[in-house]
């Protein structure tokens, strides 16, 4: 046996008082649990007993195992202790609902005469209620975590057994306060609604991620004691490893309960019932003269496009000083993702290309239908991948002249396609920007839909799709009663104006809820049967990470390193390799692996496509986190921007995992099979999340600034 292994096995530092306290607590709980079984039997009592005893075992491992002996030698060992004391033991103990079993396990005379007066004291109950009040519990927990990891206080802990014990006690008891409102182990009414615990956990995850990232990426050894014992290089590696321990398992400890709560809330149907109870009030607020606003918005955007092209062709070619270098790549992209996040396809409604097309159609009406073989998304998939390559390979963001030509080419293509073909063929089959908006709007909180389906069942005119004297109807042939979600909807609002019953409106929906089911959709069919849509989602999702990675320091250095080896003019081909690997090869390999595991347990290809569509939320979250950063650069990036980006990415991960779980539930009846189905896709989502976190923590180019 090697020296380290022998030292580890021989380093159990049994603290007799601590061990005695844990054993006595276990016996009291077990006695109270057995007494409780005589009165009320609950099928969950066995799991609660196991959870409580497991929590005590974790405390024993944290305090008396070799971890305690090595914590002064290795930061990673000490960080593992902290993880057990803060994120493992307290939740397990609280899941055991210890209040009643511990009281039942104590002697009756002691509970009645000794503890009874104190437990009934109103002042004490108010103090305890304040201690577990979510804002206070969250604040003391996060403050304790940060304070004790400051070098001055941490070095004091390493040099003093008293302060070492005080640190561990502080970690444990503030964690009990933090997890109390999440688990709610005691009977009674919660201080805050259940859904508030989701952001409560997410913000804690943001703080944990920021602190752990500081350990990983700081570069300097923070605690001289470890450097003295290990040397600089070993101490730096140990510190980075400790940060990873704090980061990955810590994020899992926060995100898993957040996912469980989100599932319970959605499954209970509270949000759906709220929507059904108050539909009229919500919709009446949203009833605006949107069709008229559409032309105003299109005119404004058309004027902006003309200004950008003029400045791009004839203005200075210094991108930060040229509107073609700033307006499209900084403001328009950032505002478009915010609009998608807040409303939906708002920029499709204001698209200037369709305004120019509509004017041209009054002169030469289109006569042909789009070719049958091209009525899919494959053209858009290729164009979107081509855009991801050209944007980075030719630095479109840094070339006002090329940007002006791209916009002019967009106008020309829209006029050419829709000049010959009717049915908004450019928007539906060609435009890569439109396809990006279609996929991203799957996570939007609103859609164009019908108020009451029974009204549509009695309608015989079908003006929403055919049109009438007031409006032309839907050009994309989306029949509103059969339409679900935002796919292929350009928010033109012609159906709203054409409906004679005022039954079509902008309606609030739960983000990504349309991905949970797989109904037949007008003009699209079932999404689970569309390979082209699955490919489009993969390009959009993986493209988000590739596009953001191209702007961070390590990737940029890698590209220029290969350029120095291969030649000055090889950068476009190097970027092509990066885009091909990240946008085509990586998703293909991931789908083959995850889909292959699903096929081994008998799932059909249609279900695999549904899991692919479920990745849309985390892909859009990455686009949003990335582009909002660039939107803020002209005004100075705030110090909390990284925290906000991580929070957005956390939300995208949770939404993707929720949709994957619901899809798995629809394909299995037992929990074990559900977990087997969802595991590969959950793992893929977590890998994407980890890549996204790494990208967000890297130095990113401040594009759009001089």
N, C-alpha and C positions, 0 to 999 in steps of 0.2 A: 504494500500500500504506500502511496506517495506521501510526502511530508505534509502537504496541505490537507489531504484527506484525513490523515492521522490527527493533525491539529484540530480539524473541524469536529471529529468524533469525540475528541477529548476535551472540548471546550464548552461542554454544557455547564453553565453557571447556575446551578439550582439555588434560587433564593427562597429559603424555607418560608418566611412570612408571606411572600407572594403566592407560592404554591398552596399554602394552607388556606389563604383567602379565596383562591380560585376553587379549591376542593369544597370548602364550606358553602360557597355560593352555589356550586353545582348541586350539592346535597339538599340545600334549602329549596332550590327551584324544583328538583326532582320530587321532593316530598309534597310541595304545593301542587305540582302537576298531577301526581297520583291522587291527591285528595280532590282535585277538581274533576277528575274522571268519574268520581262517584255521583256527582250532581248533574253535570252537563257534558255530553260527549260530542266532540266536534271532529270531523274527519281531518281537519288541518292541525289538530293538536300534536300529532306525531311529528309532523314536519317542523312545527314550532319548537318542540323539545330538541330535535336534532340541530336546528339552527342555533339555539341558545348554547347548547353544549359545544357546538363547533366554534362559536364565538369565544368561549372561554379557552378552548384549545388553541385558537389563534393567538389569544393574549399570552398564553404560556410560551408558545413558540417565539413570539416577538420579544418577550422579556427574559426568558431563561435559556433559550437555545444558543448555538454558536453565533447567531446574528448579534447578540448582545456582547459577546466577547470580541468580535471583529469590528464593531462599529467605530472604535477609535482608530482602527487601521485602514479601513476602506469606507469611503463615502457611500459606495453602492450598497454595502451591508446595512449601513445606517438608514439609507433611503428605503430599503426594503422593510426595515422596522417601522418607519413612519407610515409606509403604505398599509401595513397590517394594522397598525394602531388607529389609523384614520379612515380607511376605506374598506376594510374587511371585517374586523372585529365588531365595531359599533353597529353596522347594519345587521349583522347576524344576531347580535344580542337583542336588538330592537325588534327584529322579525319574530323572535320568540315571545313577544309581548310579556315582558318579565314582571309587570306590576302585580297582577293578581296571583300568579304562582309563587312569587317571593313572599307576598303577604300571607298567603295560605300556608306556606312552608314554615313560617315563624310560629313560635308559641302564641296561642290565642291571647293569653294574659298580657304578653308583651305588645302585641298589636293593638289590643283594646286600651290598655292603660298607659303604655309608653308612646307608641306612635300615633294612636288615635287622635289625641288633642292637637298634635302638630299637623296631621293631615287635614283636619277640619278647620284649621286656622285660616281665615280669609286672606290675611296679609301674605302668608306663605304661598297660598295658591296663586295670588296675583303675581308674586315674584317668579314662581315657576312658569306661569303662563307667559310672562315677559321674556324669560330666558329662552323659551322655544318659539318665540314670535319670529317668523321667517326672516325679516330684515336684520334683526339683532343676531340671530343664530348664524346667518350667512356672514355677517360682518366679523364677528369674533372668530369664526372658523378660518376665514381667509386671512384676517389680520394675524392670527396666531401662526398660520403656515408661513407667511412672509416674514414676520418678525423673527421667528426662531431660526430662519435660514440666513439672516443677515450675518456677515462674517464676524462682527463683534460679539453677538450673542451666541453664535454657533461655537466659536472658539472657547467661550466661557463654559459651554456645556461639555466640551471635550476635556477640559481641565478640572471639572468639579463634579463629583458623583451626585451631590445635592441638586445642582442645576440640571444635570442630566435627567434625574428622576422628575424634576419639575417640568422639563420640556415634554417628557413622555406623558405625564399626567395632563398637561395642558392640551397636547394633541388629542388624547383620548376623550377627554370630557367636552372639549369644544366640538369634536366629531359627533359625540352623542347629541349635543344640542342641534348640530347641523342636520343630522339624519332624522331627528325626531319628527319634524313636520312632513318629511318625505314619506316615512313609513307609518306614522300615526299609530304608535303601539298601544296607546291608552284609549279607553272608551271616551266618547264625547265628540263634540263638534269641532272640526278643524278651523283654525283662525282664518285661513285663506281658502278660496276655491281650489279644487284639485288641479286644474289646468295650470295654475300659477307655479306649480312645482317644476314644470318643464323648463321655463326660462330660469328658474331658481337654480336648477342643476346645470343648465347650459352656461350661465354666467360663472358658476364655480369652475366649470371645465375650462372656460377662457382664462381665468386666473391661474389655474393649474398648468395650462399649456404655456402661458407666458413665462411662468417661473421655471418650468422644466426646460423650455427652449433656451433660457438664459444659461442654465447649466451646460447644455449641449453645445451652444454656439459662442459662449463668451470668449474662449481662447485662452484666458488666464486662469490659473489655479486660484480659487476663491478662498480656500482655507489653508493657511501655511502649515498647520499641523500635519496634514496628509502629505504635503510636498516634502516636509522634513523626513517623514518616515519612508516614503516611496520613491522620491525623486520627482523632478518636474514632469517628465514624459509620462511615467506611470500614473502619477496623480491626475494629470490632465485626461488621460484615457478613462481612469476610474470615475472622474467627475462627469464626463460625457455619458458613460454607461449609467451612472446614477440618474442623470437627467432623462435618459430613455426609460428607465424603470418608473420614474415619476410620471412620465408623459403617457406612455402607451397603456399600462394597466390602470393608471389614474383616469385617463379619458374613458376607458371602458367602464370603470366604476361609476362614472357620472352618466354616460350615454345610455347604458343598458336600462337603468331604472326610468330614464326619461322616455325611452322607447316603450317600455312596458306600460307606463302611464298613458302615453299617447294612444297605444292600442286599446287600452281599457276605455278611454274617453270616446274614441271613435266607434268602438264596438257597442258601447252603450247607446249610441244614437242621439246623444244630447245635442250635438251641433245640428244634426239633420232635423230633429224635432223643433229646434229653435227656428230653423229656416222655414219649416212648415207652419209654425204657429203665427209668425209675423211676416208673411210675405208681402202683404199689401203696403205696410208701412215702409219697408225697405225699398220696394220698387218705386213707390211714389216719390221718394227722395231722389231717385236716380233718373227720373223722367225729365230729360233735358232736350233741347232742340239740336240733337247731335247731327242729323243729316245736314243742317245748315252749317254747323260748325266744321263739318268735314271739308267743304269747299274752301272755307276761310283758312283752315290749317294747311290744306294742299297748296293754296296760293302762297302762303307764307313760306312753306318749305321749298316751293319752286323758286321763289325769289332768292332764298338762301343758297340754293344749288347754283343759280346763275352767278351770284356773287362769288361763290367758292371757285367755280370754273374760271371766271375772269381773273381772279387773283392768282389762281394756280398757273394759268397760261402766261399772264403778263406781269405779275407782281414779283417781289423778291423770292428767290428760291431758298431762303433760310426758313425752314419749316416752322419753327416756333413764332416767326414773325409774319407768317402767311396764313390766311384763313383756310386754305386748302390743307395746311398741315395741322391745324388746330380744331376747326369746327367739326369735320367728319370723324377724326380719329379720337378726339378727346371728348367733346361735348355730345355729339350725336350718339356715339356708341354708349357712353355712360348713361345718358338720359333715356335711351331706348330700353336698357335693361331695368332701370328704375320704373319706367312705365309698364313694362311687362310684369314686374314684381307687384306693382300697385293696382293695375287695371287690367292689362291684357295687351292685345295687338293695337295699341293706340297709334304707333307710328305707321302701321299698315294703312290705317284710316287716313293719315296725313301724307301718304306717299306722293311725292311730286311726279313720279314717272307715270302714274295712272292718270293724273290730270292732263299731262301732255297727250297721252294716248286717247283720252276721252274727247279732247278737242280735235285730234286728227280723225277720229271715227265719224265725226259729224260731216267731214268732207268725203272720206272714202270708207264706207261701212265694211267690216270684214265679212267674208263670204264662206270661208272654209272652217272645218272642224280640225282640231289637233289630231295628228296621225294616231291611230289606235295603238301601235307598238310603242309610242312614246308617252302614253298616258300613265305615267308612273313617276317616281321620284329619282330614278337613276341619273337623269341628266343633272338634277339639282345636287345629288350626292357628289358627282364628279366636279361640278363647279365649286361646291363648298370646299372640297379638298384642295382644288386648284387655288382658291383664294387663300387658304391657310399657308400654302407654299409661297405664292407670289408676295403676300404681305411681308413675310420675313426675308425671303430670298432677295427681293429688290427694294426692301426698305420703303414700302409705299408710304408709311407714316412720316418718312423723312424727305419725301419728294413731292412737293406741291404740283409739279408738272405732270407726273404720272398719276397723281390723285385726280387731277382735273380730267385727264384722259379716261380714267376708269368711270367717272361720273358721266362723261359724255357718251362713252360706250354703253353705259346702262340705259341712257335715254334712247340711244339708237336701237339697241336690242329690243327694248320694250315697244317702241314704235313699229319695228319690223315684225315682231312676232304677233302682236295684237292688231297690227294693220291687216294681216292676212287671216288670222285665226280668231274666231269668236270664243266666248266662254272664259275670258280672263286667263288664257293659256299661259301667258308669261308669269303671272302670279302663282298659278297652280303647279306648273311643271318645270319652270326654268329658274326663276329668281332665287338665288341662294340666300339673300337677305330675308325674303319672305319665308323660306323654309326654316331658317333659324328662328324666326319669330313664331312660326306655327308650333315648332317643337317646344320652344321655351315657354310659350303661353299655356302649356299643359299644367304648369304650376301657378298660373295666375288665379286671383281670387274672384274672377268674374268671367262671364261668357254671354254671347247673344243666344237667347233661347226663348221658349214659349212660356207664358205665364201659366196657362191651364191647357192640358192636352185634350180635355174633353171639348174645348172650343174648336180646336183643329179638327176633331173627328166629325163635327157637323159642317165644316167649311167645304164648299164645293167649287170655289173659284181658284184656290191655290195661288193667290196673287203674290205670296211671299217668294215664290220661285218663278212664276210666269210673268209677273209684273202687271201694271195697269197704267191708267192715264197719269197717275201721280208719281210712280217710280217704276224702274225697269225690272225689279225683282233680283234674285241672286244670280249673278253671272257665273258663279262657280257651281251652280246646280246643287246647292245644299238645301234640302227640304227640311224646314225647321222642326216638324214633329219627329223626324228621324235623325236629327243632328244631335251629336253628343260631343261636348268639348269645343276646343278652339281650332282644331286642325283644319286647314284650308279656309278658315274664316278671316277675311281681310278687314273686318269691322267697317265695311262700306256703309252699313246701316240701311241699304235699299230695302231689305226685308222689313225693317222696322217701319219705314215710311209706307211701304206697299200694303201691309196687313190691314184689311178693312175692319178688323175686330179689335185693333189695338192690343193684340195678344202677343206680340213679339217685343222683347225689351232686353236691356242689359240686366242680368241677374247675378247676384252673388252666389258663389259656389265654394266648396272646400277645395283648396289647392291640391292638385293631383288626384282628386277623387274620381275623375273619368278614367284613370288608369287602373283602378281597382276592379272594374268590370270590363267585359268584352262584348258589348252589344253590337248589333249591325248598325253601321253609321252611314248616313246618306252620302253618296258619292265616293265613299272610302271602303265600304264593306266592313269586315271584321279586321281590326288591326293585327290580330294574331296570325292572319294569313298573308300579311304583306311583308315580304323580304325587303322591299325597297324602303319602307318606313323604318324597319329595324336597322338597316344600314345607315339611314339618315340620322337616327338617334345616336348610333355608335360614333359616327363622324363628329356630330355636334358635341357629344360628351367627351370623347378622348381629345378632340380638337381643342376643347377648353383648356386642358392641362398642357398640351403641346404649345399652344399659342402663348400661354402665360410663362411656360418654362423658357421659351425663346428670348424672354426679356430679363432673365435673371443672370447674375454674374457667372456662376459655374458653367452653365450651358453655353453662354456667349464665349467664355474662354475656351471651352471645348471646341466650338465651331471654328474659332480663329486659330486654334492650335492645329487643327487639320488643314485649314487654309494655308498656314505657313508651310506645312509639309507637301501639300499637293499643288499649290500654285495660287497666284493672286485671283484668278478668275473662276475658281472652283467653288466659291461660297454657295451659289445657287444649287449646285449639285449636292453639297454637304447638307444644306437645309432640306433638300428633297429627300435625302436619306433619313433625316430626322423625322420629317413629316410622314414619310411612308412607314417608318417603323412605329411611330406613335399613333398614327391615325388609321392605318390599314392593318399592319402586321400584328400589333399588340392587341387591338380589339378582336381580330380574327382568332388569334391564339386563345384569348380569354374566353370567347364564346365557345370555341371548340372544347376547351377544358370544362367549363361550367356546364355547357349543354351536354357534353358527353357524360358527365356524372349524373345529370338528370335523366338522360336516356337510359342509363344502366338500371335505374329503378322504375322504368316504364313510362316516363313522361313523353308526351308528344312534342313535335317541333313547335306547335302553336303555343304551348306553354313557355318554351324557351324564348320565343319572340316577345311574349308578355313580360318576361323578366328583363329582356333588353330594354323595352320601353320604360320599365321601372327605374332605369338608370338616369332618365332625363332630369329629375330634380337635382341630383348631385352635380350633373354636368352644368346645369343652369346656375347653380350656386357658385361654381368655380368661375364661370363667366362673370357673374355679378360681382364677386369679391375682387376679381382682377380689374374689371373695367371701372368700378367705382373708385378704385385706387387712382387710376389715371384721371378720372374726372376731378379728383381733388388736387392733383399736382399743380395746376396753375394758381391755386389759392394757398398752397402750403399744406403738405400732408400732416394731419393732426396726429398727436402721439398715440391716440387710441385707435388709429386706423387698423392696425394689425389685429387688435382684439375684435373689432367689428368684422373684419374679413373672416376670422376664425369662427365667429358666431354664425355668420352666413353659411359657411361651409358645414358647420355642425348641423344647422337646420336642414340643409340639403341632404346630408347623410341620413338624418332621422326620417325624412320624408321618403327617401328611397328605400330604407329598411322597412318602413311601414308598408309601402306598396308591395314589396317583395313578400312580406309576411302574409298579407291578405291574399296574394296570388297563390302562395303555398297552401293556405287554409282551404282554398277552393279546389285544390287537387289532392287533398288528403283528409282523413277523418281522425287520425291519431296524431298525438303530439310528436311522437318519435319520427313518423314519416314526414310531418311538416318541417321538422328541423333538418332532416336529411335533404329535403327538396330545397330549402332556402339557404342552407349553409354555403354552397359555392358562390351564390350571388351576394350574400352578405359579406363573405370574405373578399370578393372582388370590389365591393363598395368600400370596404375598409381600406383596401390597398389604395384605391383612388383617393380616399380621404387622406391617407398618410402622405401620398405624393403631393396632394394639394397643400397640406400643412408645410411640408418642406419647401415648396415653391414660395408660399406666402412669407416665410421667415428668411428668405434670401434677399439680398440687396437687388432692387429692381430698377431698371432704367427709368429716369424721370422724363419720359417722352412728352413732348408738348411744351417744354420749357426751354428758354434760351440759356 
